[in-house]
Amino acid sequence: MRGGKTLWCAGCTNGIVTRALIDAFLSLGLDPSRIVVIAGIGCAGRITSYLEYSTVHTAHGRALAVATGAKLADPGLEIVVVMGDGDCAAIGGNHLIHAARRNVDLTALIFNNAIYGMTGGQAGPTTHEGDRSKTSPYGNPEPAFDICELAWAAGATYVARGIPYAYLKLVQLIAGGIAHKGFSLVEAVSDCPTYYGRMNTKLDAAGMLAAQKEDAVTVDRYDPERDGPIAGTYPVGLLHHVERARFADVYAQVRKRAGYEPDGDGAAESAP
């Protein structure tokens, strides 16, 4: 960590998820000089100011595009892309589905608080139907994206969801995503007491965090017919895990077929 104070609101769980990311890195014994954290715009994007790793604070919705370029330029980097739910599923949604489809070897860590926090509490693509926000004061008329299902359907090879309340499990899920060779998406359910909370619940910040215990159902006990949006619950844990060729490896094969290979000094030479 860099410094001892953040700009996140009191009671925001973004700080818990940030610490979980650091503990995940430490548990894997990674070389800090090879870690890169790339973030977009939004509350979650502030993470780049608080980490001593190499970081990039890029444009809204474009973090995965920047990360894809970095991974292809240096496949040995351990890249984590931190995004909020709006940054990931709204303006960055196109980059999400194609990074998953390509199976780019990086980890997307989504701080999902179901609302736009930094810009004042507007409804976003993960705001649940019926929830109130600055732009839906009488209830959101739109159904919400399930980011995990979206990533799974698009081709992600590791998909997980965790909650800050179950901190150690969240650390394990993030570490599993980083260790996985392929596109990993880990959704961290994050509370926003400042905007979402005061418009949709009578719970305080501690109460919102404790409510995660009741709302989250482990994947082995989750029943789609019994649980789900109607019951106000969601599955947590490792939701999907398969192995297939990583994009950097497939791309290297294409370069080889094209006769474009690095010389002895590591510089690329064009085919004759």
C-alpha positions as CSV (number, residue, x, y, z in Angstrom):
1,M,0.0,0.0,0.0
2,R,1.0,3.6,-0.7
3,G,0.0,5.9,2.1
4,G,-2.5,5.2,4.9
5,K,-5.7,6.9,3.7
6,T,-7.9,6.6,0.7
7,L,-10.6,8.8,-0.8
8,W,-13.3,6.2,-0.6
9,C,-16.3,7.0,1.5
10,A,-16.6,5.7,5.1
11,G,-18.1,2.2,5.0
12,C,-17.2,1.6,1.3
13,T,-16.0,-2.0,0.9
14,N,-13.5,-1.0,-1.9
15,G,-10.8,-0.9,0.7
16,I,-11.5,-4.4,1.8
17,V,-11.3,-5.7,-1.8
18,T,-8.1,-3.8,-2.4
19,R,-6.5,-5.5,0.6
20,A,-7.8,-8.8,-0.6
21,L,-6.0,-8.2,-3.9
22,I,-2.7,-7.4,-2.1
23,D,-3.1,-10.6,0.0
24,A,-3.7,-12.6,-3.1
25,F,-0.5,-11.3,-4.7
26,L,1.4,-12.1,-1.4
27,S,0.0,-15.6,-1.1
28,L,1.2,-16.4,-4.6
29,G,4.8,-15.2,-3.9
30,L,4.8,-13.1,-7.1
31,D,7.7,-10.9,-8.1
32,P,6.4,-7.4,-7.4
33,S,8.4,-6.0,-10.3
34,R,6.4,-8.1,-12.7
35,I,2.9,-7.1,-11.4
36,V,0.9,-4.5,-13.3
37,V,-2.5,-3.2,-12.1
38,I,-4.5,-1.4,-14.8
39,A,-7.7,0.5,-13.9
40,G,-10.2,2.7,-15.7
41,I,-12.4,5.5,-14.4
42,G,-14.7,5.4,-11.4
43,C,-14.4,4.7,-7.7
44,A,-12.5,1.4,-8.3
45,G,-10.1,3.2,-10.6
46,R,-8.6,5.1,-7.6
47,I,-6.8,1.9,-6.6
48,T,-3.8,2.8,-8.8
49,S,-3.1,5.7,-6.4
50,Y,-2.7,3.3,-3.4
51,L,-0.5,0.5,-4.8
52,E,3.3,0.3,-5.0
53,Y,3.1,-2.0,-8.0
54,S,3.4,-0.7,-11.6
55,T,0.0,0.9,-12.3
56,V,-1.9,2.5,-15.2
57,H,-4.9,4.7,-14.7
58,T,-6.4,4.7,-18.2
59,A,-9.5,6.0,-19.9
60,H,-13.1,5.1,-19.0
61,G,-13.9,1.6,-20.2
62,R,-10.6,1.1,-21.9
63,A,-8.6,-0.7,-19.2
64,L,-8.9,-4.1,-20.8
65,A,-7.8,-2.8,-24.2
66,V,-4.7,-1.3,-22.6
67,A,-4.1,-4.5,-20.7
68,T,-4.4,-6.7,-23.8
69,G,-1.6,-4.6,-25.5
70,A,0.6,-4.9,-22.4
71,K,0.2,-8.6,-22.2
72,L,1.0,-9.2,-25.8
73,A,4.1,-6.9,-25.6
74,D,5.3,-8.8,-22.5
75,P,3.5,-12.1,-21.8
76,G,5.6,-12.6,-18.6
77,L,3.7,-9.8,-16.8
78,E,1.1,-10.6,-14.2
79,I,-1.7,-8.2,-15.1
80,V,-4.8,-7.4,-13.0
81,V,-7.4,-5.1,-14.5
82,V,-9.5,-3.4,-11.8
83,M,-12.9,-2.0,-13.0
84,G,-16.1,-0.9,-11.5
85,D,-19.4,-2.4,-12.8
86,G,-20.2,0.7,-14.9
87,D,-16.6,0.9,-16.3
88,C,-16.7,-2.8,-17.1
89,A,-20.2,-3.5,-18.3
90,A,-21.3,-0.2,-19.8
91,I,-18.8,1.8,-21.8
92,G,-16.2,-1.1,-21.5
93,G,-18.6,-3.9,-22.1
94,N,-17.4,-4.4,-25.7
95,H,-13.8,-4.8,-24.5
96,L,-15.0,-7.3,-21.8
97,I,-16.6,-9.7,-24.1
98,H,-13.7,-9.7,-26.6
99,A,-11.0,-10.1,-23.9
100,A,-13.0,-13.1,-22.7
101,R,-13.5,-14.4,-26.2
102,R,-9.8,-14.2,-27.0
103,N,-8.9,-15.7,-23.6
104,V,-6.3,-13.0,-22.9
105,D,-4.1,-14.2,-19.9
106,L,-5.1,-11.6,-17.3
107,T,-7.4,-11.2,-14.4
108,A,-10.4,-8.8,-14.4
109,L,-11.3,-7.8,-10.9
110,I,-14.7,-6.2,-10.8
111,F,-15.8,-4.0,-7.9
112,N,-19.6,-4.3,-8.3
113,N,-21.6,-1.9,-6.1
114,A,-24.6,-1.8,-8.5
115,I,-24.4,2.0,-9.1
116,Y,-22.3,4.8,-10.5
117,G,-20.6,6.1,-7.3
118,M,-18.0,8.6,-8.4
119,T,-20.3,10.6,-10.7
120,G,-23.1,10.9,-8.1
121,G,-25.2,7.8,-7.8
122,Q,-26.7,7.2,-11.3
123,A,-28.2,3.9,-12.3
124,G,-25.8,1.5,-14.2
125,P,-26.0,-1.8,-16.1
126,T,-25.9,-3.8,-12.8
127,T,-28.5,-1.7,-10.9
128,H,-31.2,-4.1,-10.1
129,E,-34.7,-3.7,-11.6
130,G,-36.8,-1.6,-9.2
131,D,-33.8,-0.1,-7.3
132,R,-33.7,3.7,-6.9
133,S,-30.9,6.0,-7.9
134,K,-30.3,9.6,-9.0
135,T,-31.5,8.7,-12.5
136,S,-34.2,6.2,-11.4
137,P,-35.9,7.9,-8.4
138,Y,-39.1,5.9,-8.9
139,G,-37.3,2.6,-9.5
140,N,-35.0,1.3,-12.3
141,P,-37.1,-0.1,-15.2
142,E,-34.2,-2.1,-16.7
143,P,-33.1,-5.6,-15.8
144,A,-29.5,-5.9,-14.5
145,F,-26.5,-7.6,-16.2
146,D,-25.1,-10.6,-14.4
147,I,-21.4,-9.8,-15.1
148,C,-20.3,-13.4,-14.3
149,E,-22.8,-15.0,-16.6
150,L,-21.9,-12.4,-19.3
151,A,-18.2,-13.3,-19.0
152,W,-18.8,-17.0,-19.0
153,A,-21.0,-16.8,-22.1
154,A,-18.3,-14.7,-23.9
155,G,-15.6,-17.3,-23.3
156,A,-13.9,-16.5,-20.0
157,T,-12.1,-19.6,-18.7
158,Y,-12.2,-18.7,-15.0
159,V,-15.2,-17.0,-13.4
160,A,-15.8,-16.4,-9.7
161,R,-17.7,-14.2,-7.4
162,G,-16.8,-13.3,-3.8
163,I,-17.9,-11.0,-1.0
164,P,-15.9,-8.8,1.3
165,Y,-17.7,-10.3,4.3
166,A,-16.1,-13.7,3.5
167,Y,-12.6,-12.1,3.2
168,L,-10.4,-15.1,3.2
169,K,-12.5,-16.8,0.5
170,L,-12.4,-13.6,-1.6
171,V,-8.6,-13.7,-1.3
172,Q,-8.5,-17.3,-2.5
173,L,-10.8,-16.6,-5.4
174,I,-8.7,-13.6,-6.6
175,A,-5.5,-15.7,-6.2
176,G,-7.0,-18.5,-8.2
177,G,-7.8,-16.1,-11.0
178,I,-4.3,-14.7,-11.0
179,A,-2.8,-18.2,-11.1
180,H,-5.1,-19.4,-13.9
181,K,-3.6,-19.3,-17.3
182,G,-6.3,-17.5,-19.4
183,F,-8.9,-14.9,-19.0
184,S,-10.1,-14.7,-15.4
185,L,-13.0,-12.6,-14.1
186,V,-13.6,-12.2,-10.4
187,E,-16.6,-10.2,-9.3
188,A,-16.3,-8.7,-5.8
189,V,-19.7,-7.6,-4.5
190,S,-19.0,-4.2,-3.1
191,D,-21.3,-2.0,-1.0
192,C,-21.9,1.7,-1.6
193,P,-23.6,3.1,1.5
194,T,-23.3,6.7,0.3
195,Y,-25.4,6.4,-2.8
196,Y,-26.9,3.0,-3.2
197,G,-27.4,2.3,0.5
198,R,-29.2,5.5,1.5
199,M,-31.6,5.2,-1.5
200,N,-32.4,1.5,-1.2
201,T,-32.0,0.3,2.4
202,K,-32.3,1.4,6.0
203,L,-29.1,-0.5,6.9
204,D,-25.9,1.4,7.8
205,A,-22.6,0.5,6.3
206,A,-21.9,-2.3,8.8
207,G,-25.4,-3.6,8.3
208,M,-24.9,-3.7,4.5
209,L,-21.7,-5.7,4.9
210,A,-23.4,-8.1,7.3
211,A,-26.3,-8.6,4.9
212,Q,-23.9,-10.1,2.4
213,K,-23.8,-13.2,4.6
214,E,-27.5,-13.7,4.0
215,D,-27.6,-12.7,0.3
216,A,-24.7,-14.8,-0.8
217,V,-25.3,-18.5,-1.4
218,T,-22.3,-20.8,-2.0
219,V,-22.3,-22.3,-5.5
220,D,-22.7,-25.8,-4.2
221,R,-26.0,-24.9,-2.4
222,Y,-27.3,-22.5,-5.0
223,D,-30.6,-23.5,-6.7
224,P,-31.6,-21.3,-9.6
225,E,-35.3,-22.2,-9.2
226,R,-35.3,-21.4,-5.5
227,D,-32.7,-18.6,-5.3
228,G,-31.9,-15.8,-7.7
229,P,-33.1,-12.2,-8.1
230,I,-36.6,-13.0,-6.9
231,A,-35.2,-14.3,-3.6
232,G,-32.6,-11.5,-3.6
233,T,-29.7,-14.0,-3.5
234,Y,-26.7,-14.8,-5.7
235,P,-24.2,-17.6,-6.0
236,V,-20.6,-17.1,-4.7
237,G,-17.5,-19.1,-5.2
238,L,-15.8,-20.6,-8.3
239,L,-18.6,-20.6,-10.9
240,H,-16.7,-21.8,-14.0
241,H,-13.2,-23.1,-14.8
242,V,-11.9,-24.6,-18.0
243,E,-8.6,-24.7,-19.8
244,R,-8.0,-23.6,-23.4
245,A,-5.2,-21.9,-25.4
246,R,-4.2,-18.5,-24.3
247,F,-4.4,-15.6,-26.8
248,A,-0.7,-14.7,-26.5
249,D,0.2,-18.3,-27.5
250,V,-2.2,-18.4,-30.4
251,Y,-1.0,-15.0,-31.6
252,A,2.7,-16.2,-31.4
253,Q,1.8,-19.1,-33.7
254,V,0.3,-16.7,-36.2
255,R,3.4,-14.6,-36.1
256,K,5.6,-17.6,-36.6
257,R,3.5,-18.7,-39.7
258,A,3.9,-15.2,-41.0
259,G,7.7,-15.5,-40.7
260,Y,7.8,-12.7,-38.1
261,E,10.2,-13.9,-35.4
262,P,12.4,-12.0,-32.8
263,D,16.2,-12.0,-33.5
264,G,18.8,-12.9,-31.0
265,D,18.6,-9.5,-29.3
266,G,14.8,-9.8,-28.8
267,A,14.0,-7.4,-31.7
268,A,11.5,-8.5,-34.3
269,E,12.5,-9.0,-37.9
270,S,10.0,-8.8,-40.7
271,A,9.5,-11.7,-43.1
272,P,11.4,-11.2,-46.4
